[in-house]
Amino acid sequence: MLAPICRVLAALVLLAGFAAAQKEQKPPKPPKPDPRKSERLYQQALKMESAGQAEQAHALYGEAVAADPKNALAWRQRGKAHLALKKFDEAAQDLSEALWYRPEDAEAYQFRGDAFFGLNRLGEALADYDRAVALKLERSQTYNARGLVRAAMGRHAEAAEDFEKAKKLRLDDPEPWKNRGASLLALGKFRDAIDDLDRAI
């Protein structure tokens, strides 16, 4: 009769000792940031991205961020790589990290605006495009993207103004012409709309 009781008591003692050991065990320390390694990986990733190898670039940007979590450019470019892969949630998260460490990065606002647009979060997309423009990011695609958001919100007069700026910055791109034509149609300006749509063809 005593033997089973002793076995139970011994098991309880072992369990108590195991629990105490687990409680005392400290979590492993995170690795020390290595900015030089992070920069090297970042440069390798840029080359991969330029070669059109989005998935390989994405992986290297991830390694760059792991080596130095404060590498804002690596966060930004990994967010951009997420965009290329249509992973809009992940892109928005990475670009928010980039902006935490580099809050005046106009390109990061542009890319995060693209991510929010992909998620149909139009108000946040518009705010980011506004910020990119305020930071003097004079790019056709920035104005064109902001125009698309405004058009989606039914703000066609403002959208047409953005498309006008976009086409002046890049006259050989048919997209702003087409988009401005669509907004002018929505505003009932049919003759001007037809002119723009003809230019887009």
ABEGO torsion letter per residue (X at the ends): XAAAAAAAAAAAAAAAAAAAAAAABBBBBBBBBBAAAAAAAAAAAAAAAAAGBAAAAAAAAAAAAAABAABAAAAAAAAAAAAAAGBAAAAAAAAAAAAAABAABAAAAAAAAAAAAAAGBAAAAAAAAAAAAAAGBBBAAAAAAAAAAAAAAGBAAAAAAAAAAAAAABAABAAAAAAAAAAAAAAGBAAAAAAAAAAAX
